[in-house]
């Protein structure tokens, strides 16, 4: 949740709060149905390709922030350690 908050803060700081709110359901962590790309493109007055790119970037940045936050909790934050920790967290969900 904290990683998601940090991601939202980044979008807000960049003046892209509306984009973040529109794309956030695409991360799959809310009760909202994940909209299809064509619907999003129409709502955002954009192309479907542009929406796909924005979703890719959102997911990529969220993943980076999540890895960063998990690494802060580990004594030896190697990639394998981070992945193992994330796997444990996902089992709790």
Backbone as a chain_set.jsonl record, in Angstrom:
{"seq": "XXXXXXXXXXXXXXXXXXXXXXXXXXXXXXXXXXXXXXXXXXXXXXXXXXXXXXXXXXXXXXXXXXXXXXXXXXXXXXXXXXXXXXXXXXXXX", "coords": {"N": [[0.826, -1.195, 0.0], [1.961, 1.202, 0.776], [3.898, 1.581, -1.187], [2.254, 2.005, -3.36], [1.083, 4.415, -2.592], [3.335, 6.083, -2.679], [3.855, 5.998, -5.408], [1.536, 7.231, -6.386], [1.955, 9.776, -5.304], [4.159, 10.575, -6.795], [3.019, 10.826, -9.351], [1.166, 12.862, -8.833], [2.895, 14.956, -8.131], [4.025, 15.368, -10.587], [1.975, 16.511, -11.899], [0.049, 14.791, -12.859], [-2.214, 13.585, -11.75], [-4.844, 12.897, -12.509], [-4.35, 11.076, -14.561], [-3.076, 9.042, -13.125], [-5.191, 8.248, -11.411], [-6.986, 7.29, -13.294], [-5.599, 5.135, -14.374], [-4.867, 3.546, -12.243], [-6.605, 1.33, -11.463], [-5.668, -0.605, -13.212], [-3.542, -1.796, -12.077], [-4.557, -3.761, -10.558], [-5.245, -3.944, -7.838], [-7.534, -3.088, -6.614], [-11.064, -2.932, -5.883], [-12.331, -2.214, -8.086], [-13.36, -2.95, -11.387], [-11.052, -3.952, -13.832], [-10.566, -1.807, -16.408], [-10.986, -2.141, -19.98], [-8.521, -1.522, -22.52], [-9.422, -0.062, -24.71], [-11.711, 1.233, -23.731], [-10.531, 2.859, -21.767], [-8.89, 4.451, -23.397], [-10.799, 5.857, -24.875], [-12.082, 7.287, -22.821], [-9.969, 8.857, -21.964], [-9.428, 10.326, -24.119], [-7.471, 9.482, -25.975], [-5.104, 7.423, -27.755], [-5.318, 3.852, -28.084], [-2.853, 2.586, -28.098], [-1.238, 4.492, -26.828], [-2.343, 4.43, -24.281], [-1.744, 1.804, -23.522], [1.028, 2.031, -23.362], [1.268, 3.887, -21.266], [0.17, 2.402, -19.164], [2.001, 0.316, -19.033], [4.279, 1.755, -18.21], [3.364, 2.722, -15.733], [3.026, 0.302, -14.288], [5.655, -0.643, -14.367], [7.06, 1.354, -12.943], [5.761, 1.166, -10.462], [6.538, -1.395, -9.711], [9.308, -0.97, -9.442], [9.358, 0.834, -7.271], [8.16, -0.768, -5.316], [10.029, -2.878, -5.078], [12.159, -1.362, -4.125], [11.162, -0.455, -1.638], [10.775, -2.892, -0.292], [13.409, -3.775, -0.216], [14.481, -2.073, 1.665], [13.762, -3.228, 4.022], [15.329, -5.402, 4.402], [18.323, -7.082, 5.495], [20.341, -7.861, 3.744], [19.905, -6.846, 0.834], [19.645, -8.404, -1.84], [18.768, -9.176, -5.225], [17.56, -11.716, -5.358], [16.849, -12.105, -2.675], [14.977, -10.066, -2.342], [13.01, -10.869, -4.158], [12.253, -13.283, -2.938], [11.175, -12.348, -0.546], [9.039, -10.822, -1.533], [7.53, -12.877, -2.654], [6.733, -14.2, -0.33], [5.151, -12.197, 0.812], [3.094, -12.052, -1.07], [1.839, -14.472, -0.655], [0.381, -13.971, 1.578], [-1.682, -12.451, 0.747]], "CA": [[0.0, 0.0, 0.0], [2.835, 2.373, 0.836], [4.498, 1.749, -2.52], [1.209, 2.586, -4.2], [0.973, 5.817, -2.184], [4.494, 6.79, -3.233], [3.632, 6.108, -6.846], [0.53, 8.277, -6.557], [2.589, 11.067, -5.01], [4.995, 10.927, -7.952], [2.136, 11.29, -10.416], [0.621, 14.153, -8.412], [3.976, 15.943, -8.24], [4.254, 15.622, -12.012], [0.752, 17.082, -12.472], [-0.648, 13.721, -13.586], [-3.099, 12.899, -10.816], [-5.973, 12.315, -13.247], [-3.831, 9.898, -15.258], [-2.88, 8.001, -12.112], [-6.498, 7.756, -10.968], [-7.584, 6.536, -14.396], [-4.847, 3.908, -14.64], [-4.645, 2.766, -11.014], [-7.26, 0.018, -11.473], [-4.917, -1.534, -14.057], [-2.582, -2.501, -11.229], [-5.261, -4.936, -10.07], [-5.322, -3.996, -6.387], [-8.736, -2.439, -6.105], [-12.289, -3.667, -6.153], [-12.823, -1.768, -9.379], [-13.083, -3.802, -12.532], [-9.988, -3.418, -14.674], [-11.171, -1.415, -17.692], [-10.192, -2.534, -21.141], [-7.726, -0.423, -23.035], [-10.227, 0.758, -25.618], [-12.541, 2.097, -22.881], [-9.652, 3.868, -21.187], [-8.462, 5.368, -24.458], [-11.93, 6.727, -25.188], [-12.274, 8.193, -21.678], [-8.827, 9.748, -21.84], [-9.252, 10.998, -25.406], [-6.131, 9.08, -26.363], [-5.082, 6.193, -28.543], [-5.159, 2.638, -27.302], [-1.41, 2.351, -27.984], [-0.732, 5.404, -25.805], [-2.82, 3.923, -22.999], [-0.926, 0.623, -23.214], [2.345, 2.517, -22.958], [1.129, 4.496, -19.943], [-0.04, 1.317, -18.202], [3.293, -0.351, -18.91], [5.138, 2.621, -17.392], [2.814, 2.72, -14.377], [3.373, -0.98, -13.669], [7.102, -0.701, -14.228], [7.471, 2.24, -11.852], [5.24, 0.589, -9.232], [7.417, -2.522, -9.409], [10.57, -0.399, -8.954], [9.127, 1.377, -5.925], [7.905, -1.901, -4.434], [11.319, -3.523, -4.824], [12.933, -0.441, -3.302], [10.614, -0.468, -0.287], [11.073, -4.197, 0.313], [14.859, -3.841, 0.041], [14.762, -1.322, 2.894], [13.447, -4.06, 5.184], [16.225, -6.557, 4.423], [19.72, -6.852, 5.862], [21.155, -8.049, 2.539], [18.881, -6.737, -0.222], [19.968, -8.86, -3.187], [17.581, -9.385, -6.052], [16.925, -12.971, -4.951], [16.236, -11.881, -1.371], [13.794, -9.235, -2.556], [12.001, -11.724, -4.798], [11.763, -14.229, -1.934], [10.331, -11.577, 0.369], [7.804, -10.497, -2.252], [6.765, -14.113, -2.767], [6.112, -14.402, 0.979], [4.087, -11.208, 0.962], [1.975, -12.419, -1.945], [1.131, -15.599, -0.058], [-0.492, -13.418, 2.612], [-2.772, -11.685, 0.124]], "C": [[0.872, 1.261, 0.0], [3.497, 2.641, -0.512], [3.493, 2.385, -3.472], [1.011, 4.062, -3.866], [2.132, 6.641, -2.752], [4.353, 7.003, -4.73], [2.617, 7.212, -7.137], [1.103, 9.658, -6.316], [3.478, 11.52, -6.163], [4.135, 11.486, -9.09], [1.55, 12.66, -10.082], [1.67, 15.243, -8.567], [4.266, 16.311, -9.689], [3.024, 16.224, -12.688], [-0.088, 16.071, -13.226], [-1.576, 12.913, -12.676], [-4.256, 12.216, -11.553], [-5.537, 11.05, -13.989], [-3.651, 8.748, -14.272], [-4.214, 7.407, -11.68], [-7.182, 6.919, -12.042], [-6.918, 5.175, -14.575], [-4.666, 3.004, -13.421], [-5.365, 1.422, -11.01], [-6.509, -1.033, -12.3], [-3.822, -2.258, -13.283], [-3.215, -3.729, -10.593], [-5.415, -5.038, -8.57], [-6.544, -3.279, -5.828], [-9.94, -3.294, -6.454], [-12.893, -3.278, -7.495], [-12.461, -2.785, -10.46], [-11.981, -3.141, -13.364], [-10.601, -3.082, -16.033], [-10.324, -1.909, -18.855], [-9.547, -1.295, -21.738], [-8.525, 0.495, -23.956], [-11.113, 1.728, -24.827], [-11.706, 3.225, -22.27], [-9.247, 4.907, -22.222], [-9.582, 6.348, -24.784], [-12.156, 7.748, -24.071], [-11.185, 9.244, -21.585], [-8.565, 10.539, -23.114], [-7.836, 10.754, -25.95], [-6.22, 7.835, -27.234], [-4.901, 4.992, -27.62], [-3.673, 2.326, -27.095], [-0.801, 3.243, -26.9], [-1.134, 4.935, -24.412], [-1.998, 2.703, -22.59], [0.457, 1.037, -22.723], [2.297, 3.108, -21.556], [0.939, 3.434, -18.859], [1.26, 0.568, -17.965], [4.216, 0.45, -17.995], [4.682, 2.663, -15.941], [3.22, 1.449, -13.651], [4.871, -1.096, -13.419], [7.57, 0.145, -13.041], [6.975, 1.721, -10.515], [6.135, -0.562, -8.775], [8.759, -2.024, -8.846], [10.43, 0.112, -7.524], [8.916, 0.239, -4.931], [9.208, -2.611, -4.083], [12.168, -2.663, -3.887], [12.452, -0.486, -1.847], [10.895, -1.793, 0.419], [12.554, -4.292, 0.648], [15.24, -3.097, 1.313], [14.52, -2.148, 4.153], [14.407, -5.23, 5.344], [17.644, -6.166, 4.813], [20.625, -6.914, 4.64], [20.225, -8.038, 1.327], [19.368, -7.111, -1.621], [18.662, -9.069, -3.94], [16.834, -10.649, -5.637], [16.219, -12.83, -3.61], [14.94, -11.079, -1.513], [12.678, -10.069, -3.166], [11.408, -12.716, -3.802], [10.817, -13.535, -0.962], [8.996, -11.223, -0.286], [6.926, -11.74, -2.404], [6.044, -14.418, -1.448], [4.957, -13.448, 1.196], [2.871, -11.577, 0.139], [1.189, -13.596, -1.413], [0.117, -15.127, 0.993], [-1.712, -12.721, 2.033], [-3.936, -12.585, -0.192]], "O": [[0.57, 2.246, -0.674], [3.637, 3.792, -0.925], [3.861, 3.217, -4.302], [0.794, 4.874, -4.766], [1.934, 7.753, -3.243], [4.694, 8.065, -5.251], [2.824, 8.031, -8.033], [0.78, 10.605, -7.034], [3.543, 12.71, -6.473], [4.484, 12.49, -9.711], [1.448, 13.522, -10.955], [1.377, 16.327, -9.073], [4.698, 17.426, -9.982], [3.018, 16.427, -13.902], [-0.849, 16.433, -14.124], [-1.699, 11.697, -12.827], [-4.601, 11.076, -11.242], [-6.277, 10.068, -14.034], [-4.033, 7.613, -14.558], [-4.349, 6.186, -11.595], [-7.876, 5.95, -11.732], [-7.581, 4.186, -14.887], [-4.347, 1.824, -13.564], [-4.769, 0.434, -10.58], [-6.707, -2.231, -12.097], [-3.242, -3.224, -13.778], [-2.512, -4.633, -10.141], [-5.691, -6.125, -8.061], [-6.553, -2.906, -4.655], [-9.842, -4.253, -7.219], [-13.829, -3.912, -7.982], [-11.389, -3.391, -10.436], [-11.984, -1.928, -13.57], [-11.099, -3.967, -16.728], [-9.11, -2.073, -18.735], [-9.976, -0.168, -21.489], [-8.309, 1.707, -23.965], [-11.252, 2.893, -25.198], [-12.116, 4.386, -22.258], [-9.263, 6.106, -21.945], [-9.333, 7.542, -24.951], [-12.392, 8.926, -24.338], [-11.435, 10.379, -21.18], [-7.615, 11.319, -23.192], [-7.12, 11.682, -26.326], [-7.298, 7.27, -27.419], [-4.389, 5.121, -26.508], [-3.283, 1.853, -26.027], [0.057, 2.796, -26.139], [-0.347, 5.034, -23.47], [-1.6, 2.585, -21.431], [0.987, 0.455, -21.777], [3.189, 2.858, -20.745], [1.487, 3.557, -17.763], [1.586, 0.224, -16.829], [4.86, -0.113, -17.109], [5.505, 2.643, -15.025], [3.704, 1.507, -12.521], [5.297, -1.592, -12.375], [8.383, -0.305, -12.234], [7.692, 1.822, -9.519], [6.448, -0.681, -7.59], [9.28, -2.593, -7.887], [11.282, -0.148, -6.674], [9.442, 0.284, -3.819], [9.458, -2.911, -2.916], [12.812, -3.176, -2.972], [13.269, -0.548, -0.928], [11.218, -1.805, 1.606], [12.917, -4.835, 1.691], [16.219, -3.453, 1.969], [15.016, -1.808, 5.227], [14.314, -5.974, 6.32], [18.109, -5.068, 4.506], [21.559, -6.123, 4.509], [19.806, -9.093, 0.849], [19.492, -6.246, -2.488], [17.588, -9.129, -3.342], [15.605, -10.649, -5.573], [15.127, -13.364, -3.419], [13.934, -11.389, -0.874], [11.528, -9.981, -2.736], [10.203, -12.965, -3.816], [9.776, -14.084, -0.603], [7.945, -11.318, 0.349], [5.704, -11.65, -2.291], [4.888, -14.841, -1.45], [3.906, -13.838, 1.705], [1.739, -11.43, 0.599], [-0.005, -13.716, -1.687], [-0.877, -15.803, 1.258], [-2.669, -12.435, 2.753], [-4.947, -12.123, -0.719]]}, "num_chains": 1, "name": "protein.A"}
